[in-house]
Structures are given as C-alpha cells and as structure tokens.
Amino acid sequence: MLKIQRSSNSGVLFTLIGRIEIEDIAELQRLLSLEEPGSPMALDLEEVTLIDRDAVKFLARCEAGSIKLENCPAYIRQWIGRERAPK
C-alpha cells in the first residue's frame, strides 16, 4: 500500500511512503498532472519500502521529465540506471 503526502514551499513535494506498485502509477500520474505546468516538482522516496519494475520505469520517466527524485535509495537508483541502459 502506498501513502502519498503533498507539501509545497518553493515547489511541490510528494512524499511516497510504503510500496509503489503498478496499481499506484495511475494515481501518481493523476496527481502530477493536476499541478501547475512548469512548476518545480519532486518525489521524496526516503520511506519507500518496496518497488516493482513498472514503478521503476515510471520513476525513470518522471526524472527524464524534470521531476526530481529526492532521498532515492541506492537500489532504486541502480535499478533506474539499468532500465535506462541500452539493451
């Protein structure tokens, strides 16, 4: 189960807590699409406990689209790198 907390200061920060699975991606996309286009956005992954491959691909797309990944655990960072690597 994924819990999402939104906060804003100089940009929008979504803190993700728990598991990120394929079922959560649509909700994350919806929340991101509701934000003002061009405003700085970030996803805080410090409290993510488990992630699946579809979620990793989603995070890679977010980062490529200028959404910052904050407090990204090393194993997720490495997995994103492997997903981006040419096959």
Backbone bond lengths (Angstrom), bond angles and torsions (degrees), N, CA, C in turn:
res aa  C-N    CA-C-N  psi(-1)  N-CA   C-N-CA  omega(-1)  CA-C   N-CA-C  phi
1 M - - - 1.453 - - 1.522 109.45 -
2 L 1.317 115.43 138.63 1.461 121.40 -178.45 1.519 109.96 -111.24
3 K 1.302 115.77 133.02 1.461 122.56 173.11 1.523 106.71 -110.22
4 I 1.327 116.14 135.94 1.466 121.57 -178.26 1.519 108.25 -122.98
5 Q 1.331 115.57 125.50 1.464 121.03 176.03 1.517 108.15 -117.18
6 R 1.319 115.94 132.80 1.463 121.52 179.77 1.518 109.56 -107.54
7 S 1.315 115.44 136.20 1.463 120.70 172.41 1.522 107.81 -141.36
8 S 1.318 115.47 159.11 1.466 118.91 178.75 1.510 109.26 -142.69
9 N 1.292 113.11 145.17 1.462 121.52 176.61 1.520 105.45 -145.13
10 S 1.314 117.11 -93.03 1.460 120.11 175.22 1.525 110.04 -92.63
11 G 1.310 117.22 0.77 1.454 124.75 178.33 1.518 107.00 -169.93
12 V 1.302 116.33 -169.33 1.463 120.90 -179.28 1.517 108.57 -107.53
13 L 1.325 115.51 132.25 1.452 121.85 178.67 1.525 108.44 -122.71
14 F 1.333 115.65 124.36 1.456 121.29 172.97 1.515 107.18 -105.28
15 T 1.324 116.72 117.53 1.458 121.82 176.01 1.519 107.15 -92.05
16 L 1.326 115.74 123.15 1.458 121.68 -178.47 1.523 108.50 -103.65
17 I 1.323 116.31 128.95 1.460 121.78 -175.30 1.530 108.72 -128.09
18 G 1.325 116.01 123.98 1.460 120.73 176.92 1.512 112.56 106.15
19 R 1.323 115.22 -143.60 1.461 122.86 -176.39 1.525 110.93 -94.68
20 I 1.324 116.57 136.83 1.463 120.85 172.82 1.520 106.64 -110.10
21 E 1.325 115.34 115.28 1.457 120.97 -179.31 1.516 109.73 -125.56
22 I 1.309 116.43 172.25 1.460 121.44 -175.68 1.536 111.85 -53.66
23 E 1.314 117.29 -34.60 1.465 121.01 -178.72 1.533 112.09 -65.90
24 D 1.316 117.52 -22.15 1.465 121.80 -177.07 1.530 113.20 -87.44
25 I 1.310 116.98 -16.79 1.461 120.61 -173.33 1.525 111.82 -64.18
26 A 1.312 118.23 -42.61 1.473 121.07 179.94 1.527 110.99 -59.66
27 E 1.328 117.14 -42.63 1.471 120.54 179.42 1.528 110.53 -66.22
28 L 1.313 117.30 -41.64 1.473 120.03 177.38 1.525 110.91 -62.42
29 Q 1.325 117.06 -43.63 1.466 120.29 177.87 1.520 110.95 -61.13
30 R 1.326 116.52 -41.39 1.471 120.74 179.75 1.526 110.60 -62.37
31 L 1.334 116.73 -46.20 1.462 120.51 -179.71 1.529 111.44 -63.36
32 L 1.315 116.97 -42.06 1.462 120.09 179.23 1.528 111.14 -65.18
33 S 1.327 117.11 -36.41 1.469 120.73 -178.67 1.529 112.35 -70.56
34 L 1.325 117.81 -20.23 1.465 121.33 179.46 1.523 112.76 -78.02
35 E 1.319 116.81 -14.39 1.464 120.63 -177.84 1.525 110.82 -79.42
36 E 1.320 115.19 157.02 1.459 122.26 179.31 1.532 109.83 -60.26
37 P 1.333 117.84 125.18 1.464 119.85 179.07 1.532 110.91 -57.49
38 G 1.310 115.37 135.72 1.465 120.78 178.59 1.513 114.69 86.32
39 S 1.330 118.29 -9.27 1.467 119.02 178.78 1.529 109.10 -76.66
40 P 1.334 117.04 145.05 1.460 119.58 -179.96 1.525 111.18 -63.77
41 M 1.332 115.15 132.75 1.459 120.37 179.24 1.519 109.61 -132.18
42 A 1.328 114.46 150.77 1.469 120.22 178.18 1.523 108.91 -146.81
43 L 1.330 113.79 152.59 1.461 121.77 173.58 1.519 107.10 -115.92
44 D 1.326 116.65 123.67 1.463 121.47 177.89 1.530 107.27 -94.01
45 L 1.333 115.40 117.27 1.467 120.94 -174.35 1.523 113.14 -105.35
46 E 1.327 117.63 11.34 1.463 121.12 -174.96 1.532 112.93 -56.60
47 E 1.329 117.05 -36.23 1.458 119.85 -175.27 1.528 113.64 -102.86
48 V 1.337 116.05 19.12 1.461 120.03 175.39 1.525 107.79 -77.45
49 T 1.332 115.96 128.85 1.466 120.34 -176.81 1.519 113.27 -103.23
50 L 1.326 117.42 -25.63 1.453 121.32 -178.24 1.519 108.16 -155.15
51 I 1.326 115.67 147.60 1.464 120.20 -177.81 1.523 108.00 -146.84
52 D 1.327 116.92 146.32 1.464 118.75 176.42 1.526 109.79 -107.69
53 R 1.321 116.01 174.53 1.466 121.03 -173.34 1.528 112.25 -62.35
54 D 1.321 117.62 -39.77 1.466 120.25 178.77 1.525 110.85 -61.82
55 A 1.311 116.70 -38.19 1.464 121.00 178.20 1.522 110.85 -67.48
56 V 1.330 117.01 -37.89 1.472 120.53 177.18 1.521 109.98 -62.73
57 K 1.318 117.00 -44.24 1.465 120.38 177.67 1.527 110.86 -61.78
58 F 1.323 116.99 -39.87 1.461 121.34 177.28 1.528 110.82 -61.89
59 L 1.329 117.04 -45.59 1.471 120.52 179.28 1.522 110.98 -63.04
60 A 1.321 117.58 -38.10 1.470 120.84 177.37 1.528 110.13 -62.50
61 R 1.335 117.17 -41.24 1.472 120.52 177.70 1.530 110.75 -66.07
62 C 1.333 116.57 -39.91 1.467 120.28 178.08 1.530 110.16 -59.20
63 E 1.324 115.44 -48.80 1.462 120.25 -177.76 1.531 110.72 -63.72
64 A 1.322 116.95 -39.87 1.465 120.61 177.47 1.525 110.77 -64.49
65 G 1.333 116.65 -27.14 1.461 121.87 178.97 1.513 112.97 -92.37
66 S 1.314 117.30 19.83 1.469 126.15 174.78 1.536 115.07 74.06
67 I 1.316 117.22 21.76 1.462 120.42 171.05 1.521 106.50 -91.53
68 K 1.300 116.27 122.75 1.460 121.11 -175.94 1.529 110.49 -76.93
69 L 1.339 115.85 139.68 1.461 121.56 174.42 1.521 107.32 -103.38
70 E 1.313 116.47 109.93 1.463 121.16 -178.65 1.522 110.40 -98.12
71 N 1.333 115.66 147.70 1.464 122.38 177.84 1.529 111.78 50.92
72 C 1.312 114.93 42.13 1.463 121.22 -177.62 1.527 109.54 -76.99
73 P 1.341 118.18 119.29 1.462 120.03 178.38 1.532 111.43 -58.05
74 A 1.321 116.05 148.62 1.465 121.58 -176.02 1.527 111.85 -57.61
75 Y 1.325 117.32 -39.99 1.469 118.20 -177.29 1.524 111.57 -66.52
76 I 1.333 117.58 -33.18 1.470 120.57 176.62 1.513 109.56 -71.46
77 R 1.320 117.57 -42.50 1.463 122.07 178.59 1.530 110.41 -58.65
78 Q 1.333 116.81 -44.83 1.463 120.90 178.98 1.526 111.09 -64.91
79 W 1.308 116.77 -40.81 1.460 121.26 179.51 1.531 111.03 -64.31
80 I 1.316 117.04 -41.47 1.463 121.05 176.44 1.529 108.97 -60.08
81 G 1.327 117.22 -44.20 1.460 121.56 178.35 1.522 112.26 -59.28
82 R 1.319 116.79 -41.50 1.476 120.11 178.14 1.520 111.76 -67.07
83 E 1.322 117.28 -36.02 1.466 120.63 178.91 1.525 111.35 -67.93
84 R 1.318 117.02 -31.86 1.462 121.70 -179.62 1.523 112.22 -80.91
85 A 1.312 117.31 -23.36 1.470 121.25 -175.91 1.535 110.07 -63.36
86 P 1.333 115.93 140.52 1.469 118.88 177.39 1.525 110.09 -61.94
87 K 1.309 114.86 142.84 1.473 119.57 -177.14 1.499 111.56 -107.26
